Amino acid sequence: MIGKQAHGSTPDVGLNAGTYLANFLTQLVFTGEAAAFLQILGHTAHLDYFGKKMGLAFNQAEMGPLVVNYGLQKFVSGEDGYFSINIRYPIGITEKQMLAIIQRSVKTLHSSVTVKKDELLPHLTPKNDAVIETLLASYETVMGQPTVLHYSTGASYGRLIKRGAAFGTRFAWQTTTAHQANEKYDLENYPKAMAILVESIYRLGNIE
């Protein structure tokens, strides 16, 4: 199986070769732990970008839906197998709740669920905060038209600041190539992008 690499926050734009393979193998006869593993990875996890089949589906009005990425996977008969679940979740659902849901969903595997702490809790700066309003105004001043807020499931240094936000240089009409083969940036957008950043730095230095 040949997959397509994608950013962990946007598994729906990639192709997960592992779950496609597991889905294919469910057509064959397996027993015991192999059958249970393939059933969960090949059916429950396959194309389950928003956790609906795993029971994790959750949507927050401002931040949008929870996103699930089934990453590393391994199964060898007679040995311990595993698969990882990377979850990007909005405010309103807790780690404890998600852990309980996953444990129920994979109980047929007679498995244990290990949580890897990364301390990347969901972060939201209100849209009416002066910082956000200033960034939006900076964009509109340079571009001559307003833009809309986008809530990202990717990790950002913006979360390290209490009123922080990610403010990048990829325009809405550009197709993202993050973490894909031939990842690139369109240099034709560079002058406008730099103008927006300069304007925003100037304005941010004059707010409370």
FISEZA-782078 format. One line per field, with one value per residue: x, y, z of N, C-alpha, C, O in turn. Coordinates in pm, whole numbers, plus 50000, padded with zeros to 5 digits. Layout:
N
n.c1: [X;...]
n.c2: [Y;...]
n.c3: [Z;...]
ca.c1: [X;...]
ca.c2: [Y;...]
ca.c3: [Z;...]
c.c1: [X;...]
c.c2: [Y;...]
c.c3: [Z;...]
o.c1: [X;...]
o.c2: [Y;...]
o.c3: [Z;...]
end
This chain:
208
n.c1: [50085;50057;50079;49980;50155;50073;50008;49987;49766;49581;49470;49283;49354;49546;49659;49617;49817;49837;49581;49434;49552;49488;49210;49178;49278;49081;48907;48997;49042;49102;49195;49141;49356;49462;49244;49080;49242;49269;49004;48946;49146;49110;48842;48709;48906;48971;48956;48851;48859;48757;48694;48444;48364;48518;48400;48467;48386;48351;48251;48330;48184;48333;48598;48579;48579;48701;49002;49136;49424;49549;49840;50149;50172;50164;50174;50251;50217;50183;50333;50352;50131;50056;49896;49909;49726;49671;49540;49382;49226;48945;48854;48646;48623;48775;49093;49057;48794;48821;49004;48855;48660;48813;48921;48690;48627;48834;48832;48800;49046;49185;49364;49594;49578;49797;49881;50050;50201;50198;50146;50021;49772;49441;49412;49277;49234;49008;48799;48731;48935;49185;49429;49372;49186;49353;49538;49368;49286;49527;49579;49361;49418;49648;49573;49334;49088;48874;48958;48894;48878;49070;49066;49313;49423;49679;49992;50119;50345;50204;50045;50200;50187;49977;49773;49810;49834;49843;49987;50026;50193;50069;49835;49472;49385;49582;49711;49788;50102;50220;50444;50443;50562;50793;50740;50652;50675;50504;50674;50578;50390;50529;50609;50361;50291;50502;50456;50215;50293;50481;50314;50142;50318;50394;50145;50075;50259;50151;49925;49733]
n.c2: [49881;50219;50521;50865;51134;51362;51658;51615;51736;51748;51494;51415;51504;51338;50997;50715;50458;50239;50193;50151;49917;49742;49748;49623;49368;49270;49135;48884;48568;48579;48507;48535;48764;48890;48917;49088;49313;49393;49446;49674;49858;49850;49905;50060;50265;50335;50590;50756;51041;51235;51109;50983;50710;50593;50694;50940;51182;51528;51863;52204;52522;52758;52667;52440;52095;51804;51635;51336;51136;50843;50706;50561;50209;49865;49513;49192;48851;48676;48852;49171;49417;49742;50064;50411;50697;51010;51299;51599;51835;52050;52312;52200;51926;51664;51509;51287;51210;51141;50930;50733;50679;50573;50346;50190;50148;49990;49758;49494;49413;49332;49506;49763;50113;50369;50689;50948;51220;51553;51807;51991;52163;52267;52593;52916;53239;53492;53620;53884;54002;54253;54200;54009;54153;54358;54224;54133;54379;54476;54305;54372;54641;54627;54448;54545;54435;54246;53960;53626;53452;53162;52850;52650;52310;52248;52252;52547;52819;53026;52947;52964;53212;53409;53566;53489;53412;53225;53364;53354;53332;53217;53246;53240;53138;52973;52641;52411;52258;52140;51929;51749;51581;51774;52017;52358;52719;52995;53239;53468;53569;53675;53961;54092;53944;54006;54278;54279;54159;54346;54569;54466;54420;54681;54789;54620;54696;54915;54876;54798]
n.c3: [50000;49917;50066;50128;50245;50507;50703;51057;51166;50967;50863;50677;50426;50345;50278;50459;50466;50634;50756;50527;50435;50646;50623;50374;50438;50607;50451;50434;50611;50944;51282;51641;51817;51592;51417;51569;51590;51321;51264;51420;51335;51059;51013;51224;51266;51006;50769;50959;51034;51205;51435;51465;51436;51631;51846;51939;51835;51843;51860;51875;51897;51816;51768;51616;51489;51668;51579;51449;51418;51308;51367;51391;51345;51431;51404;51494;51480;51781;51922;52098;51977;51839;51795;51729;51844;51752;51877;51809;51982;52066;52303;52570;52585;52769;52853;53016;52956;52683;52700;52836;52644;52430;52552;52586;52319;52216;52361;52281;52204;52422;52543;52660;52722;52669;52771;52622;52745;52634;52698;52534;52546;52441;52299;52304;52197;52251;51987;52005;52137;52177;52053;51852;51700;51613;51449;51246;51145;51048;50834;50667;50611;50448;50242;50151;50187;50408;50617;50738;51053;51124;51271;51388;51398;51428;51608;51764;51828;51925;52134;52356;52460;52658;52537;52280;51925;51621;51335;51027;50699;50485;50241;50219;49973;49889;49839;50087;50147;50357;50524;50316;50017;49831;49966;49974;49920;49786;49633;49515;49681;49885;49918;49987;50212;50390;50418;50556;50796;50893;50928;51125;51340;51402;51480;51695;51881;51989;52141;52436]
ca.c1: [50000;50132;49998;50015;50190;50000;50028;49909;49642;49491;49481;49185;49413;49645;49610;49680;49841;49816;49439;49390;49597;49407;49078;49189;49299;48960;48836;49053;49006;49197;49132;49205;49399;49482;49112;49034;49328;49233;48868;48950;49227;49061;48704;48685;49001;48985;48887;48782;48938;48699;48669;48305;48352;48583;48315;48533;48339;48317;48264;48313;48130;48434;48722;48554;48577;48816;49063;49207;49522;49600;49976;50231;50094;50247;50118;50322;50151;50257;50403;50269;50105;50011;49879;49901;49614;49705;49413;49385;49091;48912;48807;48514;48636;48895;49174;48993;48677;48868;49067;48748;48596;48905;48929;48569;48627;48937;48832;48809;49188;49247;49482;49605;49593;49899;49871;50177;50178;50275;50110;49968;49630;49379;49435;49188;49226;48878;48807;48714;49055;49252;49536;49311;49129;49465;49591;49271;49289;49653;49556;49268;49486;49741;49509;49218;48966;48886;48978;48821;48961;49080;49109;49402;49450;49824;50057;50175;50408;50106;49987;50291;50156;49840;49681;49878;49766;49928;49959;50125;50205;50004;49704;49359;49367;49693;49699;49896;50185;50293;50489;50428;50676;50807;50680;50701;50608;50496;50747;50500;50311;50621;50601;50237;50298;50592;50390;50115;50365;50537;50201;50092;50418;50381;50020;50077;50342;50079;49801;49752]
ca.c2: [50000;50344;50627;51003;51202;51485;51711;51542;51806;51738;51358;51396;51536;51234;50860;50634;50327;50135;50158;50095;49777;49667;49736;49521;49238;49221;49048;48749;48502;48583;48473;48585;48903;48945;48957;49204;49427;49436;49500;49809;49945;49849;49955;50171;50373;50367;50711;50814;51162;51317;51025;50942;50564;50561;50750;51060;51300;51642;51988;52325;52623;52847;52601;52336;51955;51725;51566;51215;51084;50712;50711;50439;50085;49744;49388;49069;48741;48624;48962;49287;49508;49873;50175;50537;50784;51151;51371;51746;51857;52186;52331;52144;51783;51643;51390;51176;51165;51075;50803;50638;50642;50487;50217;50114;50115;49890;49653;49361;49380;49296;49591;49875;50241;50451;50829;51019;51359;51653;51937;52082;52180;52360;52734;53003;53381;53538;53700;54026;54050;54360;54141;53949;54262;54431;54141;54137;54514;54487;54235;54449;54763;54594;54376;54619;54359;54172;53815;53559;53373;53018;52780;52545;52197;52232;52316;52677;52892;53121;52896;52993;53347;53408;53622;53461;53352;53200;53463;53311;53400;53141;53306;53146;53076;52882;52502;52379;52140;52113;51792;51665;51584;51904;52126;52481;52846;53076;53365;53582;53620;53722;54105;54122;53880;54083;54405;54252;54135;54474;54650;54409;54444;54822;54811;54547;54770;55034;54841;54757]
ca.c3: [50000;49910;50122;50098;50368;50536;50838;51157;51197;50852;50807;50569;50296;50317;50263;50562;50406;50735;50772;50399;50432;50742;50565;50270;50500;50674;50357;50450;50736;51054;51410;51764;51828;51458;51366;51646;51554;51186;51268;51474;51249;50922;51004;51316;51244;50863;50723;51075;51059;51311;51552;51479;51455;51758;51951;51988;51764;51929;51786;51955;51806;51759;51729;51519;51533;51711;51466;51490;51323;51349;51315;51389;51361;51421;51456;51461;51550;51896;51989;52128;51867;51885;51701;51801;51812;51777;51883;51819;52032;52108;52440;52596;52610;52849;52830;53089;52878;52560;52738;52867;52516;52356;52623;52551;52176;52183;52465;52220;52182;52550;52538;52753;52654;52734;52731;52613;52780;52560;52756;52433;52570;52345;52331;52229;52230;52200;51865;52037;52205;52100;51972;51733;51620;51552;51341;51137;51087;50974;50708;50585;50567;50339;50133;50102;50211;50534;50614;50846;51144;51099;51392;51343;51486;51434;51722;51729;51938;51975;52258;52467;52506;52709;52436;52155;51811;51504;51230;50928;50569;50377;50217;50216;49842;49863;49880;50178;50116;50481;50552;50199;49925;49763;50042;49911;49947;49665;49658;49466;49794;49990;49949;50058;50343;50474;50446;50660;50922;50939;50976;51249;51447;51438;51552;51821;51974;52037;52210;52577]
c.c1: [50088;50041;50041;50036;50110;50035;49938;49777;49540;49500;49388;49241;49522;49577;49688;49696;49813;49671;49382;49430;49513;49266;49074;49198;49176;48875;48881;49018;49122;49122;49203;49238;49418;49349;49061;49112;49288;49093;48869;49028;49168;48919;48681;48775;49008;48895;48811;48853;48886;48647;48528;48292;48418;48500;48368;48479;48295;48343;48239;48281;48236;48553;48703;48566;48711;48869;49147;49301;49575;49737;50047;50148;50186;50169;50200;50261;50240;50335;50304;50253;50061;49971;49860;49781;49653;49576;49437;49243;49069;48877;48669;48513;48769;48968;49110;48874;48720;48929;48961;48680;48684;48915;48808;48575;48725;48938;48841;48953;49255;49377;49484;49626;49691;49888;50010;50152;50263;50244;50057;49816;49570;49391;49346;49196;49096;48892;48788;48830;49125;49362;49479;49254;49238;49524;49498;49272;49416;49640;49470;49333;49574;49669;49387;49087;48983;48916;48901;48918;48958;49134;49187;49415;49599;49881;50123;50240;50312;50048;50075;50266;50009;49739;49736;49788;49866;49888;50061;50119;50153;49863;49596;49345;49481;49662;49816;49971;50266;50318;50467;50555;50675;50733;50739;50621;50614;50558;50674;50418;50399;50609;50476;50240;50386;50531;50287;50183;50424;50426;50150;50188;50409;50257;50019;50160;50273;49942;49833;49714]
c.c2: [50124;50456;50764;51077;51331;51532;51637;51606;51798;51599;51335;51432;51435;51100;50772;50491;50213;50095;50104;49948;49691;49646;49628;49381;49184;49134;48903;48695;48508;48551;48543;48733;48968;48996;49081;49329;49483;49498;49645;49903;49957;49901;50076;50290;50420;50484;50782;50942;51246;51233;50974;50793;50518;50612;50881;51190;51409;51769;52106;52439;52709;52771;52488;52196;51903;51649;51449;51167;50952;50694;50578;50316;49965;49625;49272;48957;48687;48730;49074;49373;49642;49961;50301;50618;50926;51232;51520;51787;52001;52192;52268;51994;51761;51515;51268;51121;51089;50939;50696;50588;50544;50349;50130;50064;50003;49773;49512;49317;49328;49376;49692;50001;50326;50594;50892;51167;51451;51796;52037;52091;52277;52504;52821;53145;53434;53631;53849;54082;54152;54305;54085;54057;54340;54353;54143;54273;54534;54421;54320;54576;54736;54537;54448;54545;54278;54025;53756;53478;53226;52952;52655;52433;52164;52302;52446;52739;52996;53079;52927;53131;53351;53458;53596;53401;53329;53299;53441;53384;53314;53197;53199;53073;52979;52741;52469;52254;52100;51964;51696;51669;51717;52017;52258;52602;52931;53213;53487;53647;53687;53872;54143;54065;53959;54218;54389;54233;54264;54562;54597;54430;54588;54845;54741;54619;54891;55001;54799;54611]
c.c3: [50000;49959;50071;50229;50384;50677;50935;51191;51084;50787;50689;50432;50258;50291;50361;50511;50504;50749;50641;50388;50525;50688;50457;50333;50573;50581;50370;50589;50835;51182;51525;51761;51691;51401;51437;51609;51417;51182;51314;51381;51110;50905;51094;51286;51099;50823;50836;51121;51175;51427;51569;51510;51584;51875;52007;51928;51862;51851;51880;51860;51739;51699;51629;51576;51585;51590;51516;51379;51378;51286;51309;51420;51346;51476;51403;51543;51662;51971;52021;52004;51923;51766;51783;51753;51852;51768;51899;51859;52080;52256;52455;52618;52679;52812;52896;53012;52753;52591;52766;52739;52438;52421;52593;52407;52141;52282;52407;52196;52308;52568;52651;52671;52734;52681;52735;52635;52692;52606;52653;52446;52468;52393;52242;52283;52170;52081;51889;52119;52115;52010;51842;51642;51548;51435;51220;51066;51005;50837;50614;50531;50445;50218;50076;50116;50339;50512;50732;50930;51105;51225;51351;51447;51490;51556;51678;51852;51996;52109;52380;52528;52544;52607;52296;52048;51700;51394;51120;50797;50454;50361;50197;50083;49805;49911;49971;50132;50239;50501;50435;50115;49851;49834;49994;49954;49820;49691;49605;49578;49900;50019;50028;50200;50439;50512;50558;50796;50979;50998;51111;51365;51497;51524;51688;51927;52034;52097;52353;52593]
o.c1: [50184;49936;50128;49947;50084;50085;49826;49686;49424;49534;49411;49182;49584;49455;49809;49601;49770;49639;49291;49353;49471;49208;48978;49133;49168;48783;48814;48970;49227;49000;49310;49162;49393;49344;49006;49055;49275;49068;48802;48983;49174;48880;48640;48728;49046;48773;48718;48902;48962;48567;48493;48218;48378;48527;48319;48523;48213;48445;48141;48343;48230;48602;48798;48563;48818;48790;49221;49262;49640;49749;50010;50065;50275;50106;50217;50254;50357;50396;50189;50350;50031;50009;49802;49741;49667;49511;49505;49150;49162;48871;48585;48413;48867;48913;49109;48856;48663;48908;48977;48647;48634;48917;48821;48532;48702;49035;48886;48980;49370;49482;49388;49685;49669;49887;50079;50088;50383;50305;50048;49741;49642;49381;49339;49168;49076;48985;48823;48824;49124;49387;49532;49273;49218;49557;49543;49262;49412;49686;49502;49305;49575;49700;49342;48986;49095;48900;48849;49027;48856;49236;49132;49418;49640;49825;50177;50197;50336;50006;50029;50319;49924;49632;49711;49681;49963;49769;50169;50049;50188;49782;49625;49300;49476;49595;49932;49911;50368;50226;50471;50644;50569;50670;50860;50515;50718;50500;50705;50381;50347;50601;50485;50198;50350;50550;50275;50137;50416;50443;50119;50143;50415;50263;49967;50136;50329;49854;49948;49723]
o.c2: [50132;50482;50776;51083;51401;51455;51601;51539;51836;51588;51244;51395;51447;51091;50756;50412;50105;49976;50020;49864;49581;49538;49552;49287;49064;49067;48811;48769;48448;48564;48602;48815;49087;49105;49171;49438;49604;49591;49730;50013;50064;49937;50182;50403;50534;50479;50858;50949;51321;51280;50926;50755;50417;50578;50930;51298;51386;51781;52108;52452;52731;52806;52444;52178;51952;51604;51462;51159;50949;50669;50491;50317;49963;49634;49256;48969;48656;48701;49073;49399;49653;49934;50299;50610;50956;51233;51563;51775;52065;52090;52279;51940;51831;51425;51159;51000;50985;50844;50582;50470;50444;50248;50008;49952;49929;49697;49420;49199;49284;49323;49705;49997;50352;50615;50890;51233;51430;51892;52156;52032;52361;52532;52801;53169;53422;53711;53931;54196;54139;54359;54112;54053;54384;54412;54153;54281;54602;54475;54337;54616;54814;54572;54417;54589;54244;53973;53829;53442;53174;52994;52565;52459;52064;52401;52454;52716;53047;53163;52918;53163;53300;53400;53674;53347;53404;53315;53501;53484;53337;53194;53085;52959;52912;52723;52495;52158;52032;51883;51574;51751;51768;52101;52270;52591;52938;53294;53599;53764;53748;53908;54217;54130;53979;54267;54476;54284;54288;54622;54676;54454;54614;54913;54795;54606;54961;55087;54768;54558]
o.c3: [50077;49899;49985;50313;50286;50758;50901;51239;51103;50669;50609;50331;50153;50284;50349;50513;50464;50754;50642;50340;50489;50704;50448;50286;50598;50626;50323;50674;50812;51188;51508;51711;51675;51344;51373;51597;51400;51105;51256;51352;51049;50794;51046;51279;51072;50840;50810;51234;51237;51508;51677;51601;51642;51991;52109;51966;51951;51782;51954;51754;51618;51592;51565;51698;51549;51506;51614;51263;51483;51166;51231;51511;51260;51582;51282;51666;51641;52074;51977;51933;52042;51652;51892;51637;51971;51664;51993;51780;52128;52325;52366;52664;52650;52747;52839;53004;52720;52516;52723;52727;52386;52351;52577;52377;52046;52286;52475;52172;52303;52601;52727;52563;52852;52560;52837;52553;52677;52560;52683;52367;52414;52512;52121;52401;52049;52074;51805;52166;51993;51902;51734;51520;51435;51332;51106;50944;50902;50737;50497;50418;50350;50104;49966;50062;50376;50401;50816;50885;51058;51279;51287;51567;51549;51604;51567;51965;52105;52188;52493;52634;52470;52592;52203;52077;51686;51365;51121;50783;50338;50454;50164;50080;49702;50013;49936;50085;50228;50496;50453;50138;49814;49769;49975;50016;49755;49763;49645;49569;49994;50136;50127;50296;50555;50623;50645;50897;51099;51104;51200;51477;51617;51626;51786;52047;52118;52104;52385;52704]
end
